[in-house]
Amino acid sequence: MTKEQQTEYMINFIIDEMTKYLMTDYNLDMPTALNIIYNSQAMKLLQNKETGLYSQSPGYVYAILQREYTTGKIG
């Protein structure tokens, strides 16, 4: 597996976990949870390889997403 493939795998894993977290924490269905993720600033940061966010735990990235979801702001 190439480094690029590893990075994509890690990003996809984080997205999967964040989807589960949103569905559980906010009683959302999967399409709604995925829509929130894919339209978020957190997702843009996650996909930007320069941030290194993909190397963090799903819980850490979810905390960023959750803050954005509840307040409308990343930081």
PDB file of N, CA, C and O in Angstrom:
ATOM      1  N   MET A   1       0.849  -1.175   0.000  1.00  0.00           N
ATOM      2  CA  MET A   1       0.000   0.000   0.000  1.00  0.00           C
ATOM      3  C   MET A   1       0.896   1.240   0.000  1.00  0.00           C
ATOM      4  O   MET A   1       1.820   1.353   0.806  1.00  0.00           O
ATOM      5  N   THR A   2       0.612   2.152  -0.902  1.00  0.00           N
ATOM      6  CA  THR A   2       1.410   3.370  -0.999  1.00  0.00           C
ATOM      7  C   THR A   2       1.024   4.340   0.124  1.00  0.00           C
ATOM      8  O   THR A   2      -0.009   4.173   0.772  1.00  0.00           O
ATOM      9  N   LYS A   3       1.853   5.337   0.340  1.00  0.00           N
ATOM     10  CA  LYS A   3       1.561   6.342   1.362  1.00  0.00           C
ATOM     11  C   LYS A   3       0.239   7.054   1.053  1.00  0.00           C
ATOM     12  O   LYS A   3      -0.549   7.327   1.959  1.00  0.00           O
ATOM     13  N   GLU A   4       0.003   7.351  -0.220  1.00  0.00           N
ATOM     14  CA  GLU A   4      -1.249   8.002  -0.620  1.00  0.00           C
ATOM     15  C   GLU A   4      -2.448   7.109  -0.297  1.00  0.00           C
ATOM     16  O   GLU A   4      -3.469   7.599   0.184  1.00  0.00           O
ATOM     17  N   GLN A   5      -2.336   5.824  -0.551  1.00  0.00           N
ATOM     18  CA  GLN A   5      -3.420   4.888  -0.243  1.00  0.00           C
ATOM     19  C   GLN A   5      -3.651   4.793   1.263  1.00  0.00           C
ATOM     20  O   GLN A   5      -4.790   4.705   1.722  1.00  0.00           O
ATOM     21  N   GLN A   6      -2.567   4.811   2.020  1.00  0.00           N
ATOM     22  CA  GLN A   6      -2.680   4.775   3.479  1.00  0.00           C
ATOM     23  C   GLN A   6      -3.408   6.011   4.005  1.00  0.00           C
ATOM     24  O   GLN A   6      -4.261   5.923   4.888  1.00  0.00           O
ATOM     25  N   THR A   7      -3.053   7.152   3.445  1.00  0.00           N
ATOM     26  CA  THR A   7      -3.686   8.406   3.850  1.00  0.00           C
ATOM     27  C   THR A   7      -5.181   8.376   3.537  1.00  0.00           C
ATOM     28  O   THR A   7      -6.000   8.751   4.376  1.00  0.00           O
ATOM     29  N   GLU A   8      -5.537   7.932   2.337  1.00  0.00           N
ATOM     30  CA  GLU A   8      -6.951   7.842   1.959  1.00  0.00           C
ATOM     31  C   GLU A   8      -7.698   6.864   2.853  1.00  0.00           C
ATOM     32  O   GLU A   8      -8.844   7.117   3.226  1.00  0.00           O
ATOM     33  N   TYR A   9      -7.068   5.758   3.197  1.00  0.00           N
ATOM     34  CA  TYR A   9      -7.674   4.783   4.089  1.00  0.00           C
ATOM     35  C   TYR A   9      -7.959   5.418   5.449  1.00  0.00           C
ATOM     36  O   TYR A   9      -9.036   5.234   6.016  1.00  0.00           O
ATOM     37  N   MET A  10      -6.985   6.165   5.965  1.00  0.00           N
ATOM     38  CA  MET A  10      -7.135   6.803   7.273  1.00  0.00           C
ATOM     39  C   MET A  10      -8.258   7.844   7.239  1.00  0.00           C
ATOM     40  O   MET A  10      -9.056   7.924   8.173  1.00  0.00           O
ATOM     41  N   ILE A  11      -8.322   8.626   6.186  1.00  0.00           N
ATOM     42  CA  ILE A  11      -9.380   9.623   6.043  1.00  0.00           C
ATOM     43  C   ILE A  11     -10.742   8.942   5.997  1.00  0.00           C
ATOM     44  O   ILE A  11     -11.675   9.371   6.677  1.00  0.00           O
ATOM     45  N   ASN A  12     -10.860   7.892   5.205  1.00  0.00           N
ATOM     46  CA  ASN A  12     -12.137   7.172   5.099  1.00  0.00           C
ATOM     47  C   ASN A  12     -12.544   6.541   6.424  1.00  0.00           C
ATOM     48  O   ASN A  12     -13.725   6.525   6.771  1.00  0.00           O
ATOM     49  N   PHE A  13     -11.576   6.026   7.157  1.00  0.00           N
ATOM     50  CA  PHE A  13     -11.863   5.445   8.469  1.00  0.00           C
ATOM     51  C   PHE A  13     -12.409   6.516   9.411  1.00  0.00           C
ATOM     52  O   PHE A  13     -13.381   6.275  10.127  1.00  0.00           O
ATOM     53  N   ILE A  14     -11.791   7.688   9.415  1.00  0.00           N
ATOM     54  CA  ILE A  14     -12.247   8.782  10.272  1.00  0.00           C
ATOM     55  C   ILE A  14     -13.662   9.205   9.886  1.00  0.00           C
ATOM     56  O   ILE A  14     -14.502   9.446  10.753  1.00  0.00           O
ATOM     57  N   ILE A  15     -13.921   9.293   8.591  1.00  0.00           N
ATOM     58  CA  ILE A  15     -15.266   9.657   8.130  1.00  0.00           C
ATOM     59  C   ILE A  15     -16.295   8.629   8.599  1.00  0.00           C
ATOM     60  O   ILE A  15     -17.375   8.995   9.063  1.00  0.00           O
ATOM     61  N   ASP A  16     -15.961   7.348   8.479  1.00  0.00           N
ATOM     62  CA  ASP A  16     -16.867   6.285   8.935  1.00  0.00           C
ATOM     63  C   ASP A  16     -17.182   6.431  10.426  1.00  0.00           C
ATOM     64  O   ASP A  16     -18.338   6.341  10.841  1.00  0.00           O
ATOM     65  N   GLU A  17     -16.141   6.656  11.216  1.00  0.00           N
ATOM     66  CA  GLU A  17     -16.337   6.771  12.660  1.00  0.00           C
ATOM     67  C   GLU A  17     -17.142   8.030  13.006  1.00  0.00           C
ATOM     68  O   GLU A  17     -18.033   7.979  13.853  1.00  0.00           O
ATOM     69  N   MET A  18     -16.836   9.146  12.363  1.00  0.00           N
ATOM     70  CA  MET A  18     -17.575  10.376  12.635  1.00  0.00           C
ATOM     71  C   MET A  18     -19.048  10.222  12.259  1.00  0.00           C
ATOM     72  O   MET A  18     -19.924  10.770  12.927  1.00  0.00           O
ATOM     73  N   THR A  19     -19.314   9.484  11.202  1.00  0.00           N
ATOM     74  CA  THR A  19     -20.698   9.228  10.806  1.00  0.00           C
ATOM     75  C   THR A  19     -21.426   8.491  11.926  1.00  0.00           C
ATOM     76  O   THR A  19     -22.544   8.857  12.290  1.00  0.00           O
ATOM     77  N   LYS A  20     -20.795   7.457  12.470  1.00  0.00           N
ATOM     78  CA  LYS A  20     -21.395   6.714  13.579  1.00  0.00           C
ATOM     79  C   LYS A  20     -21.624   7.612  14.790  1.00  0.00           C
ATOM     80  O   LYS A  20     -22.675   7.553  15.428  1.00  0.00           O
ATOM     81  N   TYR A  21     -20.625   8.447  15.102  1.00  0.00           N
ATOM     82  CA  TYR A  21     -20.742   9.339  16.253  1.00  0.00           C
ATOM     83  C   TYR A  21     -21.914  10.307  16.085  1.00  0.00           C
ATOM     84  O   TYR A  21     -22.702  10.493  17.011  1.00  0.00           O
ATOM     85  N   LEU A  22     -22.030  10.925  14.906  1.00  0.00           N
ATOM     86  CA  LEU A  22     -23.132  11.861  14.657  1.00  0.00           C
ATOM     87  C   LEU A  22     -24.476  11.158  14.755  1.00  0.00           C
ATOM     88  O   LEU A  22     -25.419  11.689  15.342  1.00  0.00           O
ATOM     89  N   MET A  23     -24.564   9.969  14.184  1.00  0.00           N
ATOM     90  CA  MET A  23     -25.821   9.232  14.212  1.00  0.00           C
ATOM     91  C   MET A  23     -26.219   8.916  15.648  1.00  0.00           C
ATOM     92  O   MET A  23     -27.397   8.999  15.997  1.00  0.00           O
ATOM     93  N   THR A  24     -25.267   8.561  16.467  1.00  0.00           N
ATOM     94  CA  THR A  24     -25.539   8.217  17.860  1.00  0.00           C
ATOM     95  C   THR A  24     -25.834   9.456  18.696  1.00  0.00           C
ATOM     96  O   THR A  24     -26.834   9.504  19.412  1.00  0.00           O
ATOM     97  N   ASP A  25     -24.965  10.456  18.604  1.00  0.00           N
ATOM     98  CA  ASP A  25     -25.079  11.638  19.467  1.00  0.00           C
ATOM     99  C   ASP A  25     -26.283  12.523  19.132  1.00  0.00           C
ATOM    100  O   ASP A  25     -26.865  13.144  20.021  1.00  0.00           O
ATOM    101  N   TYR A  26     -26.654  12.578  17.854  1.00  0.00           N
ATOM    102  CA  TYR A  26     -27.711  13.495  17.442  1.00  0.00           C
ATOM    103  C   TYR A  26     -28.919  12.784  16.819  1.00  0.00           C
ATOM    104  O   TYR A  26     -29.810  13.425  16.261  1.00  0.00           O
ATOM    105  N   ASN A  27     -28.932  11.458  16.922  1.00  0.00           N
ATOM    106  CA  ASN A  27     -30.042  10.656  16.401  1.00  0.00           C
ATOM    107  C   ASN A  27     -30.341  10.975  14.936  1.00  0.00           C
ATOM    108  O   ASN A  27     -31.493  11.177  14.553  1.00  0.00           O
ATOM    109  N   LEU A  28     -29.279  11.016  14.123  1.00  0.00           N
ATOM    110  CA  LEU A  28     -29.404  11.326  12.700  1.00  0.00           C
ATOM    111  C   LEU A  28     -29.376  10.057  11.877  1.00  0.00           C
ATOM    112  O   LEU A  28     -28.825   9.043  12.303  1.00  0.00           O
ATOM    113  N   ASP A  29     -29.971  10.113  10.695  1.00  0.00           N
ATOM    114  CA  ASP A  29     -29.815   8.988   9.778  1.00  0.00           C
ATOM    115  C   ASP A  29     -28.486   9.153   9.031  1.00  0.00           C
ATOM    116  O   ASP A  29     -27.873  10.220   9.064  1.00  0.00           O
ATOM    117  N   MET A  30     -28.061   8.103   8.370  1.00  0.00           N
ATOM    118  CA  MET A  30     -26.759   8.107   7.723  1.00  0.00           C
ATOM    119  C   MET A  30     -26.622   9.189   6.642  1.00  0.00           C
ATOM    120  O   MET A  30     -25.615   9.896   6.631  1.00  0.00           O
ATOM    121  N   PRO A  31     -27.593   9.343   5.734  1.00  0.00           N
ATOM    122  CA  PRO A  31     -27.435  10.390   4.717  1.00  0.00           C
ATOM    123  C   PRO A  31     -27.277  11.796   5.318  1.00  0.00           C
ATOM    124  O   PRO A  31     -26.498  12.606   4.817  1.00  0.00           O
ATOM    125  N   THR A  32     -28.013  12.070   6.380  1.00  0.00           N
ATOM    126  CA  THR A  32     -27.914  13.380   7.024  1.00  0.00           C
ATOM    127  C   THR A  32     -26.543  13.562   7.664  1.00  0.00           C
ATOM    128  O   THR A  32     -25.924  14.616   7.526  1.00  0.00           O
ATOM    129  N   ALA A  33     -26.075  12.541   8.358  1.00  0.00           N
ATOM    130  CA  ALA A  33     -24.758  12.607   8.994  1.00  0.00           C
ATOM    131  C   ALA A  33     -23.665  12.807   7.948  1.00  0.00           C
ATOM    132  O   ALA A  33     -22.766  13.627   8.135  1.00  0.00           O
ATOM    133  N   LEU A  34     -23.740  12.066   6.858  1.00  0.00           N
ATOM    134  CA  LEU A  34     -22.734  12.208   5.800  1.00  0.00           C
ATOM    135  C   LEU A  34     -22.797  13.585   5.151  1.00  0.00           C
ATOM    136  O   LEU A  34     -21.765  14.160   4.806  1.00  0.00           O
ATOM    137  N   ASN A  35     -23.995  14.109   4.987  1.00  0.00           N
ATOM    138  CA  ASN A  35     -24.155  15.442   4.424  1.00  0.00           C
ATOM    139  C   ASN A  35     -23.480  16.486   5.315  1.00  0.00           C
ATOM    140  O   ASN A  35     -22.799  17.383   4.819  1.00  0.00           O
ATOM    141  N   ILE A  36     -23.668  16.369   6.609  1.00  0.00           N
ATOM    142  CA  ILE A  36     -23.031  17.291   7.558  1.00  0.00           C
ATOM    143  C   ILE A  36     -21.517  17.202   7.439  1.00  0.00           C
ATOM    144  O   ILE A  36     -20.832  18.223   7.388  1.00  0.00           O
ATOM    145  N   ILE A  37     -21.001  15.992   7.395  1.00  0.00           N
ATOM    146  CA  ILE A  37     -19.551  15.801   7.319  1.00  0.00           C
ATOM    147  C   ILE A  37     -18.987  16.363   6.027  1.00  0.00           C
ATOM    148  O   ILE A  37     -18.047  17.159   6.051  1.00  0.00           O
ATOM    149  N   TYR A  38     -19.554  15.955   4.901  1.00  0.00           N
ATOM    150  CA  TYR A  38     -18.985  16.332   3.604  1.00  0.00           C
ATOM    151  C   TYR A  38     -19.147  17.816   3.280  1.00  0.00           C
ATOM    152  O   TYR A  38     -18.465  18.322   2.388  1.00  0.00           O
ATOM    153  N   ASN A  39     -20.025  18.517   3.976  1.00  0.00           N
ATOM    154  CA  ASN A  39     -20.203  19.945   3.745  1.00  0.00           C
ATOM    155  C   ASN A  39     -19.573  20.802   4.840  1.00  0.00           C
ATOM    156  O   ASN A  39     -19.866  21.994   4.942  1.00  0.00           O
ATOM    157  N   SER A  40     -18.721  20.209   5.646  1.00  0.00           N
ATOM    158  CA  SER A  40     -18.128  20.927   6.772  1.00  0.00           C
ATOM    159  C   SER A  40     -16.722  21.439   6.467  1.00  0.00           C
ATOM    160  O   SER A  40     -16.023  20.940   5.584  1.00  0.00           O
ATOM    161  N   GLN A  41     -16.345  22.449   7.230  1.00  0.00           N
ATOM    162  CA  GLN A  41     -14.960  22.943   7.176  1.00  0.00           C
ATOM    163  C   GLN A  41     -14.026  21.881   7.747  1.00  0.00           C
ATOM    164  O   GLN A  41     -12.888  21.749   7.298  1.00  0.00           O
ATOM    165  N   ALA A  42     -14.500  21.130   8.729  1.00  0.00           N
ATOM    166  CA  ALA A  42     -13.690  20.064   9.320  1.00  0.00           C
ATOM    167  C   ALA A  42     -13.270  19.058   8.250  1.00  0.00           C
ATOM    168  O   ALA A  42     -12.140  18.571   8.260  1.00  0.00           O
ATOM    169  N   MET A  43     -14.179  18.751   7.330  1.00  0.00           N
ATOM    170  CA  MET A  43     -13.866  17.827   6.244  1.00  0.00           C
ATOM    171  C   MET A  43     -12.788  18.405   5.339  1.00  0.00           C
ATOM    172  O   MET A  43     -11.886  17.688   4.904  1.00  0.00           O
ATOM    173  N   LYS A  44     -12.880  19.689   5.060  1.00  0.00           N
ATOM    174  CA  LYS A  44     -11.853  20.330   4.228  1.00  0.00           C
ATOM    175  C   LYS A  44     -10.492  20.249   4.901  1.00  0.00           C
ATOM    176  O   LYS A  44      -9.482  19.997   4.243  1.00  0.00           O
ATOM    177  N   LEU A  45     -10.465  20.461   6.207  1.00  0.00           N
ATOM    178  CA  LEU A  45      -9.211  20.350   6.945  1.00  0.00           C
ATOM    179  C   LEU A  45      -8.696  18.910   6.942  1.00  0.00           C
ATOM    180  O   LEU A  45      -7.497  18.668   6.802  1.00  0.00           O
ATOM    181  N   LEU A  46      -9.612  17.967   7.097  1.00  0.00           N
ATOM    182  CA  LEU A  46      -9.235  16.555   7.106  1.00  0.00           C
ATOM    183  C   LEU A  46      -8.628  16.140   5.775  1.00  0.00           C
ATOM    184  O   LEU A  46      -7.654  15.387   5.749  1.00  0.00           O
ATOM    185  N   GLN A  47      -9.186  16.619   4.675  1.00  0.00           N
ATOM    186  CA  GLN A  47      -8.699  16.249   3.348  1.00  0.00           C
ATOM    187  C   GLN A  47      -7.422  16.978   2.947  1.00  0.00           C
ATOM    188  O   GLN A  47      -6.721  16.541   2.034  1.00  0.00           O
ATOM    189  N   ASN A  48      -7.115  18.079   3.616  1.00  0.00           N
ATOM    190  CA  ASN A  48      -5.896  18.812   3.320  1.00  0.00           C
ATOM    191  C   ASN A  48      -4.728  18.086   3.980  1.00  0.00           C
ATOM    192  O   ASN A  48      -4.573  18.125   5.201  1.00  0.00           O
ATOM    193  N   LYS A  49      -3.921  17.432   3.175  1.00  0.00           N
ATOM    194  CA  LYS A  49      -2.826  16.606   3.698  1.00  0.00           C
ATOM    195  C   LYS A  49      -1.815  17.428   4.511  1.00  0.00           C
ATOM    196  O   LYS A  49      -1.132  16.892   5.383  1.00  0.00           O
ATOM    197  N   GLU A  50      -1.728  18.714   4.222  1.00  0.00           N
ATOM    198  CA  GLU A  50      -0.768  19.572   4.921  1.00  0.00           C
ATOM    199  C   GLU A  50      -1.131  19.789   6.388  1.00  0.00           C
ATOM    200  O   GLU A  50      -0.251  20.074   7.199  1.00  0.00           O
ATOM    201  N   THR A  51      -2.405  19.660   6.743  1.00  0.00           N
ATOM    202  CA  THR A  51      -2.812  19.858   8.138  1.00  0.00           C
ATOM    203  C   THR A  51      -2.409  18.674   9.009  1.00  0.00           C
ATOM    204  O   THR A  51      -2.216  18.825  10.215  1.00  0.00           O
ATOM    205  N   GLY A  52      -2.283  17.494   8.399  1.00  0.00           N
ATOM    206  CA  GLY A  52      -1.954  16.291   9.156  1.00  0.00           C
ATOM    207  C   GLY A  52      -3.108  15.794  10.011  1.00  0.00           C
ATOM    208  O   GLY A  52      -2.934  14.878  10.815  1.00  0.00           O
ATOM    209  N   LEU A  53      -4.286  16.389   9.846  1.00  0.00           N
ATOM    210  CA  LEU A  53      -5.435  16.012  10.667  1.00  0.00           C
ATOM    211  C   LEU A  53      -5.808  14.542  10.467  1.00  0.00           C
ATOM    212  O   LEU A  53      -6.334  13.901  11.377  1.00  0.00           O
ATOM    213  N   TYR A  54      -5.537  14.020   9.290  1.00  0.00           N
ATOM    214  CA  TYR A  54      -5.846  12.614   9.001  1.00  0.00           C
ATOM    215  C   TYR A  54      -5.090  11.642   9.907  1.00  0.00           C
ATOM    216  O   TYR A  54      -5.472  10.479  10.030  1.00  0.00           O
ATOM    217  N   SER A  55      -4.017  12.122  10.539  1.00  0.00           N
ATOM    218  CA  SER A  55      -3.224  11.245  11.405  1.00  0.00           C
ATOM    219  C   SER A  55      -3.696  11.288  12.858  1.00  0.00           C
ATOM    220  O   SER A  55      -3.122  10.618  13.717  1.00  0.00           O
ATOM    221  N   GLN A  56      -4.725  12.061  13.132  1.00  0.00           N
ATOM    222  CA  GLN A  56      -5.282  12.149  14.481  1.00  0.00           C
ATOM    223  C   GLN A  56      -6.374  11.094  14.662  1.00  0.00           C
ATOM    224  O   GLN A  56      -6.815  10.463  13.701  1.00  0.00           O
ATOM    225  N   SER A  57      -6.790  10.921  15.889  1.00  0.00           N
ATOM    226  CA  SER A  57      -7.831   9.930  16.163  1.00  0.00           C
ATOM    227  C   SER A  57      -9.189  10.423  15.640  1.00  0.00           C
ATOM    228  O   SER A  57      -9.420  11.627  15.529  1.00  0.00           O
ATOM    229  N   PRO A  58     -10.074   9.482  15.322  1.00  0.00           N
ATOM    230  CA  PRO A  58     -11.420   9.883  14.899  1.00  0.00           C
ATOM    231  C   PRO A  58     -12.127  10.746  15.951  1.00  0.00           C
ATOM    232  O   PRO A  58     -12.866  11.667  15.605  1.00  0.00           O
ATOM    233  N   GLY A  59     -11.901  10.450  17.219  1.00  0.00           N
ATOM    234  CA  GLY A  59     -12.518  11.235  18.287  1.00  0.00           C
ATOM    235  C   GLY A  59     -12.055  12.683  18.289  1.00  0.00           C
ATOM    236  O   GLY A  59     -12.843  13.595  18.540  1.00  0.00           O
ATOM    237  N   TYR A  60     -10.785  12.889  18.011  1.00  0.00           N
ATOM    238  CA  TYR A  60     -10.231  14.244  17.959  1.00  0.00           C
ATOM    239  C   TYR A  60     -10.842  15.027  16.803  1.00  0.00           C
ATOM    240  O   TYR A  60     -11.261  16.172  16.973  1.00  0.00           O
ATOM    241  N   VAL A  61     -10.892  14.410  15.635  1.00  0.00           N
ATOM    242  CA  VAL A  61     -11.459  15.072  14.463  1.00  0.00           C
ATOM    243  C   VAL A  61     -12.951  15.297  14.673  1.00  0.00           C
ATOM    244  O   VAL A  61     -13.491  16.323  14.258  1.00  0.00           O
ATOM    245  N   TYR A  62     -13.614  14.347  15.311  1.00  0.00           N
ATOM    246  CA  TYR A  62     -15.038  14.499  15.590  1.00  0.00           C
ATOM    247  C   TYR A  62     -15.293  15.682  16.520  1.00  0.00           C
ATOM    248  O   TYR A  62     -16.287  16.391  16.360  1.00  0.00           O
ATOM    249  N   ALA A  63     -14.420  15.898  17.476  1.00  0.00           N
ATOM    250  CA  ALA A  63     -14.590  17.040  18.386  1.00  0.00           C
ATOM    251  C   ALA A  63     -14.580  18.346  17.596  1.00  0.00           C
ATOM    252  O   ALA A  63     -15.329  19.270  17.912  1.00  0.00           O
ATOM    253  N   ILE A  64     -13.743  18.424  16.581  1.00  0.00           N
ATOM    254  CA  ILE A  64     -13.697  19.607  15.717  1.00  0.00           C
ATOM    255  C   ILE A  64     -15.013  19.730  14.948  1.00  0.00           C
ATOM    256  O   ILE A  64     -15.610  20.804  14.885  1.00  0.00           O
ATOM    257  N   LEU A  65     -15.450  18.620  14.369  1.00  0.00           N
ATOM    258  CA  LEU A  65     -16.708  18.612  13.620  1.00  0.00           C
ATOM    259  C   LEU A  65     -17.888  18.956  14.532  1.00  0.00           C
ATOM    260  O   LEU A  65     -18.763  19.735  14.154  1.00  0.00           O
ATOM    261  N   GLN A  66     -17.908  18.388  15.702  1.00  0.00           N
ATOM    262  CA  GLN A  66     -19.009  18.611  16.639  1.00  0.00           C
ATOM    263  C   GLN A  66     -19.081  20.089  17.042  1.00  0.00           C
ATOM    264  O   GLN A  66     -20.169  20.659  17.130  1.00  0.00           O
ATOM    265  N   ARG A  67     -17.924  20.699  17.283  1.00  0.00           N
ATOM    266  CA  ARG A  67     -17.893  22.116  17.615  1.00  0.00           C
ATOM    267  C   ARG A  67     -18.468  22.935  16.455  1.00  0.00           C
ATOM    268  O   ARG A  67     -19.256  23.859  16.656  1.00  0.00           O
ATOM    269  N   GLU A  68     -18.054  22.572  15.239  1.00  0.00           N
ATOM    270  CA  GLU A  68     -18.582  23.276  14.056  1.00  0.00           C
ATOM    271  C   GLU A  68     -20.081  23.060  13.923  1.00  0.00           C
ATOM    272  O   GLU A  68     -20.817  24.002  13.630  1.00  0.00           O
ATOM    273  N   TYR A  69     -20.536  21.852  14.130  1.00  0.00           N
ATOM    274  CA  TYR A  69     -21.960  21.518  13.983  1.00  0.00           C
ATOM    275  C   TYR A  69     -22.820  22.260  15.006  1.00  0.00           C
ATOM    276  O   TYR A  69     -23.906  22.737  14.676  1.00  0.00           O
ATOM    277  N   THR A  70     -22.337  22.357  16.242  1.00  0.00           N
ATOM    278  CA  THR A  70     -23.149  22.957  17.298  1.00  0.00           C
ATOM    279  C   THR A  70     -23.031  24.474  17.370  1.00  0.00           C
ATOM    280  O   THR A  70     -23.966  25.146  17.805  1.00  0.00           O
ATOM    281  N   THR A  71     -21.880  25.028  16.942  1.00  0.00           N
ATOM    282  CA  THR A  71     -21.685  26.474  17.058  1.00  0.00           C
ATOM    283  C   THR A  71     -21.598  27.182  15.709  1.00  0.00           C
ATOM    284  O   THR A  71     -21.748  28.401  15.627  1.00  0.00           O
ATOM    285  N   GLY A  72     -21.354  26.405  14.652  1.00  0.00           N
ATOM    286  CA  GLY A  72     -21.179  27.004  13.344  1.00  0.00           C
ATOM    287  C   GLY A  72     -19.762  27.486  13.097  1.00  0.00           C
ATOM    288  O   GLY A  72     -19.472  28.072  12.054  1.00  0.00           O
ATOM    289  N   LYS A  73     -18.868  27.236  14.065  1.00  0.00           N
ATOM    290  CA  LYS A  73     -17.485  27.685  13.941  1.00  0.00           C
ATOM    291  C   LYS A  73     -16.537  26.536  14.256  1.00  0.00           C
ATOM    292  O   LYS A  73     -16.852  25.654  15.054  1.00  0.00           O
ATOM    293  N   ILE A  74     -15.381  26.561  13.620  1.00  0.00           N
ATOM    294  CA  ILE A  74     -14.366  25.530  13.884  1.00  0.00           C
ATOM    295  C   ILE A  74     -13.678  25.788  15.218  1.00  0.00           C
ATOM    296  O   ILE A  74     -13.579  24.884  16.048  1.00  0.00           O
ATOM    297  N   GLY A  75     -13.214  26.978  15.426  1.00  0.00           N
ATOM    298  CA  GLY A  75     -12.403  27.259  16.614  1.00  0.00           C
ATOM    299  C   GLY A  75     -12.966  28.231  17.565  1.00  0.00           C
ATOM    300  O   GLY A  75     -12.348  28.523  18.588  1.00  0.00           O
TER     301      GLY A  75
END
